Amino acid sequence: MLADDDTCYEVFKAHDARFDGRLFVGVTSTGVYCRPVCRVRTPRIENCRFFSTAAQAEAATFRPCMKCRPEIAPGPSLAWSVMDASRTLAIQAAQWLEQQAGAQVDASIAGLADHLGVSDRHLRRIFFTEHGVTPLQFLQTRRLLLAKQLLTDTGLPVSQVALASGFRSLRRFNAAFTEHYRMSPTRLRGGANEPDHAPSPETLQVILAYRPPFDIDALLHFLSVRAIPGIEQVQGRCVRRSLRAGAVMAGHTQAAAGWVEVEFMADTATRSARVRVSFPSTLAAASGAVLASVRRWLDLDADPTAIDAALSDLPGPPGLRVPASIDAFEMAVRAVLGQQVTVAAARTLACRLVARFGEPAVTPWPDVNRLFPQPERLALAPVEQIAELGIIRGRAGAIIALAQAWPELALSLQQRQHPEPLIERLCALPGIGPWTAHYIAMRALGWPDAFPPRDVAVLKAMNQLTGTADFRAATAHAERWAPWRSYAVLRLWNSLTPSAFTPPPIAASGLSKKARTKARSDVPEKAP
């Protein structure tokens, strides 16, 4: 819900980046809509109309600004909640449509309603109430903005841009683009700015934005100490990694393997709060999925102002992000490997697993040369082959069970629904308990309100900060941080030195020997 026009105008005049992606300004004298960070001359208030989404602005016949580029704005960063079921359904519907933006499928209202388990009529009503446009208008806007981004940032032929942004024919793409933006795709490309650093023809580069502040150093450190040699590399302000086939499109293993590089661009007057995403042209057809995965991976859509305000009683600099994952299966396997071992030991085990079951990768960097194993290969692996890598037999069995169940689990991840069904399915697998299931949901699903149960590191930090003495009290105390408890967990982990971590005490009362063993194996000795 937008504030009154006077307040929105003050935000626009101040170029307030906190509202980037949450406020758009349509200028009636030009027919263009802008982000609040746009640096063009500020129009008079009587010429401004304010919208909470780009889709609303385009439904009102405004076209996107060529300078501030609404297509690169961060997403809405809506917290997950069960307090308002209709609003939650509308948010899930928008997330599903975002995923379909670059897919070569007909996203019908009936299919979306069936996916959410509601009637067509109910879906249309709640979607319009929340987003101010119909589902098909929302999808059309996302596809056109993706096309504009690819036309501006890459040298892809217009025919490939059409396919990559979800249009099944070049004719339909040209017609839709011209109707909405009042120029042809080729004309827009001719007027686009030259990139500040030209990639090779085999590489695509796309710009994404985020809301400051952003604790970039903390995020890069988190990824660096966990990077699997051969899979991932952090160098300077860049993160580089390989992508196994199907990694960014859950359930679609036929999608090509490849790589991705993300570089945090230097802060200047015109390039602040941006990242440059590079990936091979062989992934052009999956451009939408790659960019959505990068946004989720690096938490680019987070609203740091709201999060920092909710966690003001916890230590740490502003702008903390919770890294998700660009490969959910890899993240799930690594969560199992991290049970009861240090971060360094878990990385060593993951490296051995990649060396045995992964495949060679071709990337621009000699140190990024392996692909994480496919679920299908680990599903068929004898437990002995995994255990002989130094992985406890029980965890080897858990990895195999996880790989065998992955087709169903990948569907849960792809649907972007609430985490409870995914957690329930994970806990039903051998060797995976509540802590591991919550951690997987936190990072593979991008759940902002995870609070993994019986986390000894969290309890240690809370005891030092608040005097919290037991897990029940810690869980109750953490309610004040909802719906951002994932960020609270990371702040608590960061508040401890490595020597502060100790093995979790497991109460024997009421638990069998088998249950006590499972509990110990599920909670990590150090934060994974």
C-alpha positions in Angstrom: 0.0 0.0 0.0 1.4 3.3 -1.1 1.6 6.4 1.1 -0.1 9.7 -0.1 1.2 11.4 -3.2 3.1 14.1 -1.2 5.1 11.5 0.7 5.9 9.5 -2.5 7.0 12.7 -4.2 9.4 13.5 -1.3 10.9 10.0 -1.7 11.3 10.6 -5.4 12.9 14.0 -5.0 15.3 12.6 -2.4 16.2 9.7 -4.7 15.7 7.4 -1.7 17.2 4.0 -2.6 15.3 2.3 0.3 12.2 2.5 -1.8 13.8 1.1 -5.0 11.6 -1.6 -6.4 8.8 -0.7 -4.1 7.8 2.6 -5.7 7.6 3.7 -9.3 6.8 7.1 -10.7 4.9 7.7 -13.9 5.4 11.1 -15.5 2.3 12.1 -17.5 4.2 14.7 -19.6 6.6 12.1 -21.0 4.7 8.8 -20.7 7.7 7.3 -18.9 7.9 5.7 -15.5 11.0 5.7 -13.3 12.5 4.2 -10.2 12.9 6.6 -7.2 16.7 6.6 -7.7 16.4 8.0 -11.2 18.6 11.1 -11.7 16.6 12.8 -14.4 15.2 16.3 -13.7 12.5 16.0 -11.1 9.0 16.6 -12.7 6.3 18.6 -11.0 4.1 16.7 -8.6 1.0 17.4 -10.7 2.6 15.4 -13.5 3.4 12.4 -11.3 1.5 9.2 -10.7 2.8 6.7 -8.2 2.7 2.9 -8.4 3.9 0.1 -6.2 4.9 -2.2 -9.1 6.2 -1.9 -12.6 3.2 -3.9 -13.8 0.8 -1.2 -12.5 2.8 1.5 -14.2 2.7 -0.4 -17.5 -1.0 -1.2 -17.2 -1.5 2.6 -17.0 0.3 2.8 -20.4 3.6 4.2 -19.1 6.8 2.8 -20.6 10.0 2.2 -18.7 12.7 4.9 -18.4 15.8 4.3 -20.5 18.1 5.9 -17.9 17.2 4.3 -14.5 16.0 1.1 -16.1 13.1 -0.3 -14.0 13.9 -3.8 -15.2 17.0 -4.0 -13.0 15.2 -2.8 -9.8 15.3 -5.2 -6.8 12.2 -7.2 -6.1 9.6 -6.4 -3.4 11.1 -8.5 -0.6 7.8 -9.5 0.9 8.1 -11.4 4.2 6.5 -14.8 4.4 3.5 -14.8 6.7 0.5 -17.0 7.5 -1.4 -14.2 9.2 -3.1 -13.1 5.9 -3.9 -16.2 3.8 -5.2 -14.2 0.8 -2.1 -11.9 0.7 0.2 -14.9 1.0 -1.5 -16.6 -1.9 -1.2 -13.5 -4.0 2.5 -13.3 -3.2 3.0 -17.0 -4.1 1.1 -16.4 -7.4 3.5 -13.5 -8.3 6.5 -15.6 -7.4 5.3 -18.4 -9.6 4.7 -16.0 -12.5 8.2 -14.5 -12.0 9.5 -18.0 -12.6 7.5 -18.4 -15.7 8.7 -15.1 -17.2 11.4 -16.7 -19.3 9.9 -20.1 -19.8 8.5 -21.3 -23.1 5.1 -22.2 -21.6 1.6 -20.9 -21.7 1.0 -19.7 -18.1 -2.8 -19.9 -17.9 -4.8 -18.5 -15.0 -6.4 -22.0 -14.7 -3.0 -23.6 -14.3 -1.9 -21.0 -11.7 -5.1 -21.4 -9.8 -4.7 -25.2 -9.8 -1.1 -24.9 -8.7 -2.3 -22.8 -5.7 -5.4 -24.9 -5.0 -7.9 -22.1 -5.4 -10.6 -21.2 -8.0 -9.9 -18.9 -11.0 -12.2 -16.3 -9.7 -10.7 -16.2 -6.2 -7.2 -16.0 -7.7 -8.1 -13.0 -9.9 -9.7 -11.2 -7.0 -6.9 -11.6 -4.5 -4.2 -11.0 -7.1 -5.7 -7.7 -8.2 -6.3 -6.6 -4.6 -2.6 -7.2 -3.8 -0.8 -6.2 -7.0 -3.3 -3.8 -8.7 -3.1 -5.7 -12.0 -4.3 -9.1 -13.4 -2.0 -12.1 -13.3 -1.6 -12.0 -17.1 -0.7 -8.3 -17.0 1.9 -9.0 -14.4 3.4 -11.8 -16.4 3.5 -9.7 -19.6 5.3 -6.9 -17.8 7.9 -9.3 -16.4 8.5 -10.8 -19.8 8.8 -7.4 -21.5 11.2 -6.1 -18.9 13.4 -9.2 -19.1 13.5 -8.6 -22.9 14.4 -5.0 -22.4 17.2 -6.0 -20.1 18.6 -8.5 -22.5 18.3 -6.0 -25.4 20.1 -3.3 -23.4 22.8 -5.4 -21.8 23.6 -8.2 -24.2 24.3 -8.7 -27.9 21.8 -11.5 -28.3 19.9 -11.5 -31.6 16.4 -10.2 -31.2 15.0 -13.6 -32.1 16.9 -15.2 -29.2 15.8 -12.4 -26.9 12.2 -13.2 -27.8 12.6 -16.8 -26.9 14.6 -16.2 -23.7 11.9 -13.8 -22.4 9.1 -16.4 -22.9 7.6 -15.4 -26.3 7.0 -18.3 -28.6 7.3 -16.3 -31.8 9.2 -13.3 -33.0 6.1 -11.8 -34.5 4.2 -11.9 -31.1 7.2 -10.5 -29.4 7.6 -7.6 -31.8 3.9 -6.8 -31.6 3.8 -6.8 -27.8 7.0 -4.8 -27.4 6.0 -2.2 -29.9 2.5 -1.9 -28.4 3.7 -1.4 -24.8 7.0 0.6 -25.3 6.1 2.4 -28.5 9.3 1.4 -30.2 10.6 -1.7 -31.9 13.1 -4.0 -30.1 15.8 -3.0 -32.7 15.2 0.7 -32.1 15.6 0.2 -28.4 18.8 -1.7 -28.9 20.1 1.1 -31.2 19.5 3.7 -28.4 21.0 1.7 -25.6 24.1 2.8 -23.9 27.3 0.9 -24.7 28.4 -1.4 -21.9 31.2 -0.1 -19.8 33.2 -3.3 -20.4 32.5 -5.4 -23.4 32.4 -9.2 -22.9 33.4 -11.8 -25.5 30.6 -13.0 -27.9 30.4 -16.2 -25.8 29.6 -14.3 -22.6 26.4 -12.5 -21.6 26.5 -9.7 -19.0 23.5 -8.3 -17.3 23.1 -5.6 -14.6 21.0 -6.1 -11.4 20.4 -3.6 -8.6 19.9 -4.0 -4.8 18.9 -1.7 -2.0 21.7 -0.3 0.2 23.2 -0.8 2.7 24.7 -4.1 1.8 27.4 -5.7 4.0 29.3 -7.0 0.9 32.4 -8.0 2.9 30.3 -10.2 5.3 28.6 -12.0 2.4 31.8 -12.6 0.5 33.5 -13.9 3.6 30.6 -16.3 4.3 30.8 -17.7 0.8 34.6 -17.8 0.7 35.1 -19.9 3.8 32.5 -22.4 2.5 33.6 -22.4 -1.2 34.3 -25.9 -2.5 37.6 -25.9 -4.5 36.9 -26.4 -8.2 33.2 -25.4 -7.8 33.3 -21.9 -6.4 35.8 -19.1 -6.0 35.7 -15.7 -4.3 38.2 -13.2 -5.6 38.1 -9.6 -4.8 34.5 -8.4 -5.2 33.7 -11.3 -7.5 32.1 -14.7 -6.9 32.6 -17.3 -9.6 31.2 -20.8 -9.8 30.2 -23.6 -12.0 26.6 -24.6 -12.6 25.7 -28.3 -13.0 23.0 -29.1 -15.6 19.6 -28.2 -14.2 20.9 -26.3 -11.2 19.0 -23.0 -11.9 15.9 -24.8 -13.2 14.7 -27.2 -10.6 13.6 -30.5 -12.1 15.0 -29.7 -15.6 18.2 -31.6 -15.7 18.3 -31.2 -19.5 19.2 -27.6 -19.1 22.8 -26.9 -20.0 25.7 -26.9 -17.6 27.7 -23.7 -17.4 29.0 -21.1 -15.0 28.2 -17.7 -13.5 30.2 -14.8 -12.2 28.8 -12.0 -10.0 30.8 -8.8 -9.5 29.8 -6.1 -7.1 30.4 -2.9 -9.0 32.4 0.0 -7.6 30.2 2.7 -6.0 30.1 5.8 -8.2 27.4 8.4 -8.9 25.9 6.4 -11.7 26.8 2.8 -10.8 26.0 2.5 -7.1 24.1 -0.5 -5.7 24.6 -2.7 -8.7 26.1 -6.0 -9.6 27.2 -7.4 -12.9 26.2 -10.9 -13.7 28.1 -12.8 -16.4 27.2 -16.3 -17.8 27.8 -18.2 -21.0 25.7 -17.6 -24.1 24.8 -21.4 -24.0 22.5 -20.4 -21.0 20.8 -17.6 -23.0 17.5 -19.6 -23.1 17.6 -19.8 -19.3 18.5 -16.1 -18.8 15.4 -15.4 -16.7 16.1 -18.4 -14.4 19.7 -17.5 -14.1 19.0 -13.9 -13.0 16.2 -15.0 -10.6 18.6 -17.6 -9.1 21.3 -15.0 -8.6 18.9 -12.6 -6.9 17.9 -15.3 -4.5 21.4 -16.6 -4.0 22.9 -13.2 -3.0 19.7 -11.9 -1.3 19.6 -8.9 -3.7 15.9 -8.3 -3.0 16.3 -7.9 0.7 14.9 -4.8 2.4 17.8 -3.9 4.8 15.9 -1.0 6.5 13.1 -3.2 7.7 15.4 -6.1 8.7 17.9 -3.9 10.6 15.1 -2.2 12.5 13.6 -5.6 13.5 17.1 -6.8 14.7 18.2 -3.6 16.4 19.0 -5.5 19.6 21.5 -7.8 17.9 25.1 -6.9 17.2 26.4 -6.5 13.7 26.7 -3.8 10.9 23.7 -2.9 8.8 22.9 -4.5 5.5 23.5 -8.1 6.4 22.3 -10.6 3.8 21.5 -14.3 4.2 23.1 -16.1 1.3 20.7 -18.6 -0.2 21.9 -21.0 -2.9 22.1 -21.1 -6.7 22.0 -25.0 -6.6 19.4 -26.3 -4.1 20.6 -29.9 -4.4 24.2 -28.9 -3.7 23.0 -26.9 -0.7 21.0 -29.8 0.7 24.0 -32.2 0.4 26.3 -29.8 2.0 23.9 -29.3 4.9 24.1 -33.1 5.5 27.9 -33.1 5.2 28.1 -30.3 7.8 26.4 -32.3 10.6 28.7 -32.5 13.6 31.9 -31.3 11.8 33.6 -27.9 11.4 33.1 -25.7 8.3 36.5 -26.6 7.0 35.9 -30.3 7.5 32.6 -30.1 5.7 34.2 -28.4 2.8 36.9 -31.1 2.6 34.2 -33.8 2.5 32.3 -31.9 -0.2 35.6 -31.6 -2.2 36.1 -35.4 -2.0 32.5 -36.0 -3.1 32.9 -33.6 -6.1 36.2 -35.2 -7.1 34.6 -38.7 -7.1 31.2 -38.1 -8.5 31.3 -34.7 -10.2 32.2 -34.0 -13.8 34.7 -31.7 -15.4 33.5 -28.1 -16.2 34.6 -25.7 -18.8 34.8 -22.1 -17.5 36.9 -19.0 -18.1 38.9 -19.7 -14.9 41.3 -22.7 -14.3 40.4 -22.9 -10.6 36.7 -23.4 -11.4 36.8 -26.7 -13.2 34.3 -29.1 -11.7 30.5 -29.6 -11.6 28.7 -30.7 -8.5 27.4 -34.3 -8.8 23.9 -34.8 -10.3 21.2 -36.2 -8.0 20.7 -39.1 -10.4 24.3 -40.2 -10.0 24.4 -40.0 -6.2 21.0 -41.8 -6.1 22.6 -44.9 -7.7 25.9 -44.8 -5.8 26.6 -47.6 -3.4 26.8 -46.4 0.2 30.3 -47.9 0.4 31.6 -45.6 -2.4 30.5 -42.5 -0.5 31.5 -43.8 2.9 35.0 -44.5 1.8 35.5 -40.8 1.2 35.6 -40.4 5.0 31.9 -39.6 5.3 30.1 -41.4 8.1 28.0 -44.3 6.7 24.8 -42.8 8.2 25.4 -39.5 6.4 26.3 -41.4 3.2 22.9 -43.1 3.4 21.2 -39.7 4.0 22.9 -38.3 0.9 21.7 -41.2 -1.2 18.1 -40.9 0.2 18.1 -37.2 -0.5 19.2 -37.8 -4.1 16.6 -40.4 -4.6 13.8 -38.1 -3.3 15.1 -35.1 -5.1 12.5 -35.1 -8.0 9.7 -34.6 -5.5 11.7 -32.2 -3.3 12.7 -30.1 -6.3 9.1 -29.7 -7.1 8.5 -28.3 -3.6 11.3 -25.8 -4.1 10.1 -24.8 -7.6 6.6 -24.0 -6.3 8.0 -21.5 -3.8 5.4 -22.3 -1.2 5.7 -22.1 2.5 8.5 -24.2 4.0 6.5 -26.6 6.1 5.8 -29.2 3.4 9.4 -29.2 2.4 10.6 -29.6 6.0 8.2 -32.4 6.6 9.4 -34.3 3.5 13.0 -33.8 4.5 12.5 -35.0 8.1 10.9 -38.2 6.7 14.3 -39.1 5.1 16.8 -41.1 7.1 19.6 -39.0 8.7 17.8 -35.7 8.3 16.3 -34.1 11.4 14.6 -30.8 12.1 17.8 -28.7 12.3 19.1 -29.9 8.9 15.6 -29.5 7.3 15.2 -26.0 8.6 18.7 -25.0 7.4 18.0 -26.4 3.9 14.7 -24.4 3.8 16.6 -21.3 5.0 19.2 -21.4 2.3 17.8 -23.6 -0.6 14.3 -22.1 -0.4 15.4 -18.6 0.7 13.2 -18.7 3.8 13.7 -15.4 5.7 12.1 -16.6 8.9 14.0 -19.8 9.7 15.1 -20.6 13.2 16.8 -24.0 13.1 15.8 -25.8 16.4 18.4 -26.7 19.0 21.2 -24.7 17.4 24.0 -24.7 20.0 25.8 -21.8 18.4 22.6 -19.7 18.5 22.0 -20.6 22.2 25.7 -19.8 23.0 25.4 -16.3 21.4 22.0 -15.7 23.0 23.3 -16.7 26.4 26.1 -14.2 26.1 23.8 -11.4 24.9 20.6 -11.9 26.8 21.3 -14.6 29.4 19.0 -17.1 27.7 19.7 -20.4 29.3 17.9 -23.1 27.3 16.5 -23.9 23.8 12.9 -23.4 24.8 13.6 -19.9 26.1 15.7 -19.1 23.0 12.9 -20.1 20.7 10.4 -17.9 22.7 12.8 -15.0 22.7 13.4 -15.3 19.0 9.7 -14.6 18.2 10.4 -10.9 18.5 12.6 -11.1 15.4 10.0 -12.6 13.2 9.6 -12.6 10.2 13.4 -12.1 9.8 14.7 -14.8 12.1 17.1 -16.2 9.4 19.0 -12.9 9.6 18.9 -13.0 13.4 20.5 -16.5 13.2 23.3 -15.2 11.0 23.9 -12.2 13.3 24.1 -14.6 16.3 26.6 -16.9 14.5 28.7 -13.9 13.4 28.8 -12.7 17.0 30.8 -15.8 18.1 34.5 -16.6 17.5 35.2 -20.1 16.2 36.4 -21.2 19.6 33.0 -20.4 21.1 31.3 -23.3 19.3 30.9 -26.5 21.3 29.1 -29.8 20.6 25.4 -29.5 21.3 24.2 -31.1 24.5 21.4 -33.6 23.8 19.2 -34.4 26.7 18.8 -38.2 27.2 15.4 -38.0 28.9 12.6 -39.3 26.7 14.9 -40.3 23.8 16.0 -43.7 22.7 19.6 -44.4 21.9 18.7 -44.3 18.2 16.9 -41.0 18.6 19.8 -39.5 20.6 22.2 -40.5 17.8 20.0 -38.9 15.2 19.7 -35.7 17.2 23.4 -35.5 17.6 24.1 -36.1 13.9 21.5 -33.5 12.9 22.8 -30.5 14.8 26.2 -29.2 13.5 29.1 -28.6 15.8 29.7 -25.3 14.0 27.4 -23.2 11.8 27.5 -24.7 8.3 
